[in-house]
Amino acid sequence: MSRFGDLQDLVEHVRSAASELESSPPPYAPLVDDDYLKLLALDQRPLCHDAPLDPAAPRLAELLAYDRDDGDFLRGAYRQLLGRECDDEGYHYYLDLVRGEGRLAVLVTLARAEEAIHFRHAHQRQLPDRLVRCMRAWQRLSSLGPLRGLGERAWRRYLAWLTRRHRQDWALEAGLCRLLAEQRAWRGDRHGLVSALLEMNRQQGCLSERQEQAHARQQALWTQLATIRRQAVSSSPEAPPPPSGGESLPILDSATLDAYYIAFEAAFRGPEAQIAEHLDHYRGDWTRARQAGQQALDLGCGRGEWLRLLTQAGFEARGIDLNASMVAHCREQGFAVTRQDALAALADCADDSLALISGFHIAEHLPFDTLFALVQQAQRALAPGGVLILETPNPENLIVASYSFYHDPTHRNPLTPVTLQFLLQFHGFGDTAIRRFNAPPEATRLPGDGPVVERLNAMLAAPMDYAVVGTKAPREEAQG
Amino acid sequence: MRLLVTANHTPFIAGGADYHVQGLVAALRRQGHWVECLRLPFHYGEAQIRRQMHYVEGLEVVLPNDVRVDRVISLQFPGYGVSHPDHVVWLMHQHRACYELFDADTATPALTDLKPEVEAFDNRHLAAARRRFANSPRVAERLAQFNALHAEPLYHPPHQAEHFTCADDWGYVFYPSRLEPLKRQTLLIEALAECHRPVRLLLAGDGSQRGALEALIERRGLQERVALLGHISEAEKLTLYAHARAVAFPTHDEDYGYITLEAMLAAKPVITCSDSGGPLAFVRHGQTGWVSEPSPQALAAALDEAWAMPGRCQEMGRAGREAYQAQEIGWESVVARLLAE
């Protein structure tokens, strides 16, 4: 009776069926092309000024078109009665006729033509009653025989009288019909626009759902990758080379050089208060990091501006710096700062022990292998949900890349935002963001417009610093 | 419209109420309204509740910070105590400890003192609302019984309603719910012990009763017939619904109960009890499920019957799905009713 004899079998089976469901691809949003084409068609719809309200049965006033000139009348009459555009010859012939005999007479003549009768039959068109009556009366004239000339004169007088009597009403009626027809067309357009918008709105909903799914998946993948790589390294027979920080990191040992660097900082990075103001840009990041714990480590803490902020934000913040004067400066202010190499300091930290690791303007001082190891160690030492901030000069700004970067003789080479971001992603930071700060003064901008000036300004006026902020995946995502 | 939705907030305790609140806010936003959700911290305990009632009554929701609010929609106690000329209440439930769960014999003095205050609070504010809706007929019934106020039942769909499907019957009865006394998993296990047929039962969810239920299963020697699955993922839930023969929902006086609707969406018959509250608005005995007396023997009879007739279960399930569709339960109609002039 039941497919699974054993209860445990059944539960296993349900679980595996559910895991298939979980790994099935996210729903694909339909393409937006259809709506795009519909909108294009709406945009290109010709504005048709003389379509009658009911194309199958135009009114007499609409055909006479007394709200418009003779030429418009003729072109409209051709379209409604013959179903085609007016040819040159016909146009000139009938224009003379209109001037001599009036529009009503022209309509009668046109409507009696072989072509018009054929068109009416083929397309199920109806003529207005009064026009039909006029056509019958004209027909009867030919049966008058010798009195025909007399009859034609009376006929013309009758048409002239009819026109005089009704012309103003006809003109008004034609105008009104035209407005109504146009209104109807607009209503159709509006409906088309609204439904396309609603559809796009719906599709946008689908797309953002997909984007969220993709983002979550990407985070999980980066984390998995880092784990796999770490396993691969630790299981390889050859031990990885020890970090070569001690040798390649220039240690400015002499007190003179240290003092030089403090003065240099003041001159080029700005006074402490100004830096503190800049650091406030990271408020969102440290608030997030605070959810992951309390321990913070600042690499190359300098004069301690960041440590002060973090302490105020409730962190237990520690700092390290290689510069003895800086270390002394920080300790005077009561901060826990040791004179140590960044990589060594990180290596001393236990796994998952820190909520926040920061390095402001240190990455550009390090050889690449040291930086590589530093990010790797940071990923290891951060608690799930913890945050790594690395700020460095932004070479997207031409002046920074070619000039001001070299103010500091201990800088090695500029790092581009994408390089640094990739380095973090490579080490398993699934959620990374690039933040750009410190736009140069307005005076840097070249005056004027044009593509060349714009292009140059994009390079000259780009923000002068940037940071890559990486968040270690929270515990449950790391398993996904 | 500028709409303010009031609801409770209980940090780190998520449940059906959260989904309900978020679902409403999202649905209102989808229709282009300007919506803010005012979530008020809720804490149990008589003194706390008294303070919260007082606090809510003093809240400014007509012109907060000089911003005009067009309409307030309240869902929970004590949030519906705010005053607004255009106040619509969609009652999820009242403070149940002071109403149908109140037992004069066992109530503490503090709770006995609080009861008339809560009743007066409800009478005052619910009567003042411009329009009253209830989450389910059961909630409306209680409001009429205890406060003599009328409310119109207004249903909303369960989470991810469109994801539920029906698949092959793998031979088990499914009951996903928190393991709590009011959900009465104990009754269901006792019923299983009375069954004549080898009915199998999968219980999903976790809760305070887990230890007691494990002990009961062992005492009755039902280890081969009942499994406690613990917490399950959304995908597991959908799979478990899809392959079940029937869904059991023998809860005690439920307000609304998503389980009934989810089972109907998955085209499964529902086995519930005559005192289960919410489910009774949907389950038709003999057509879309079984409504049994809340005794192990009666419930066992229903389980045996369902177990013996897989084909009948399928028919009932299909009828349930049709009944669900006929009700036209959806967020759009909820919004239309709540925002009607």
Interface residues (C-beta under 8 A of the other chain):
Chain A: M1 S2 R3 F4 D6 L7 Q8 L10 V11 H13 V14 R15 A17 A18 S19 L21 E22
Chain B: D168 W170 G171 Y172 R200 L202 E224 R225 V226 A227 L229 I232 S233 A235 E236 L238 T239 L240 H243 P310
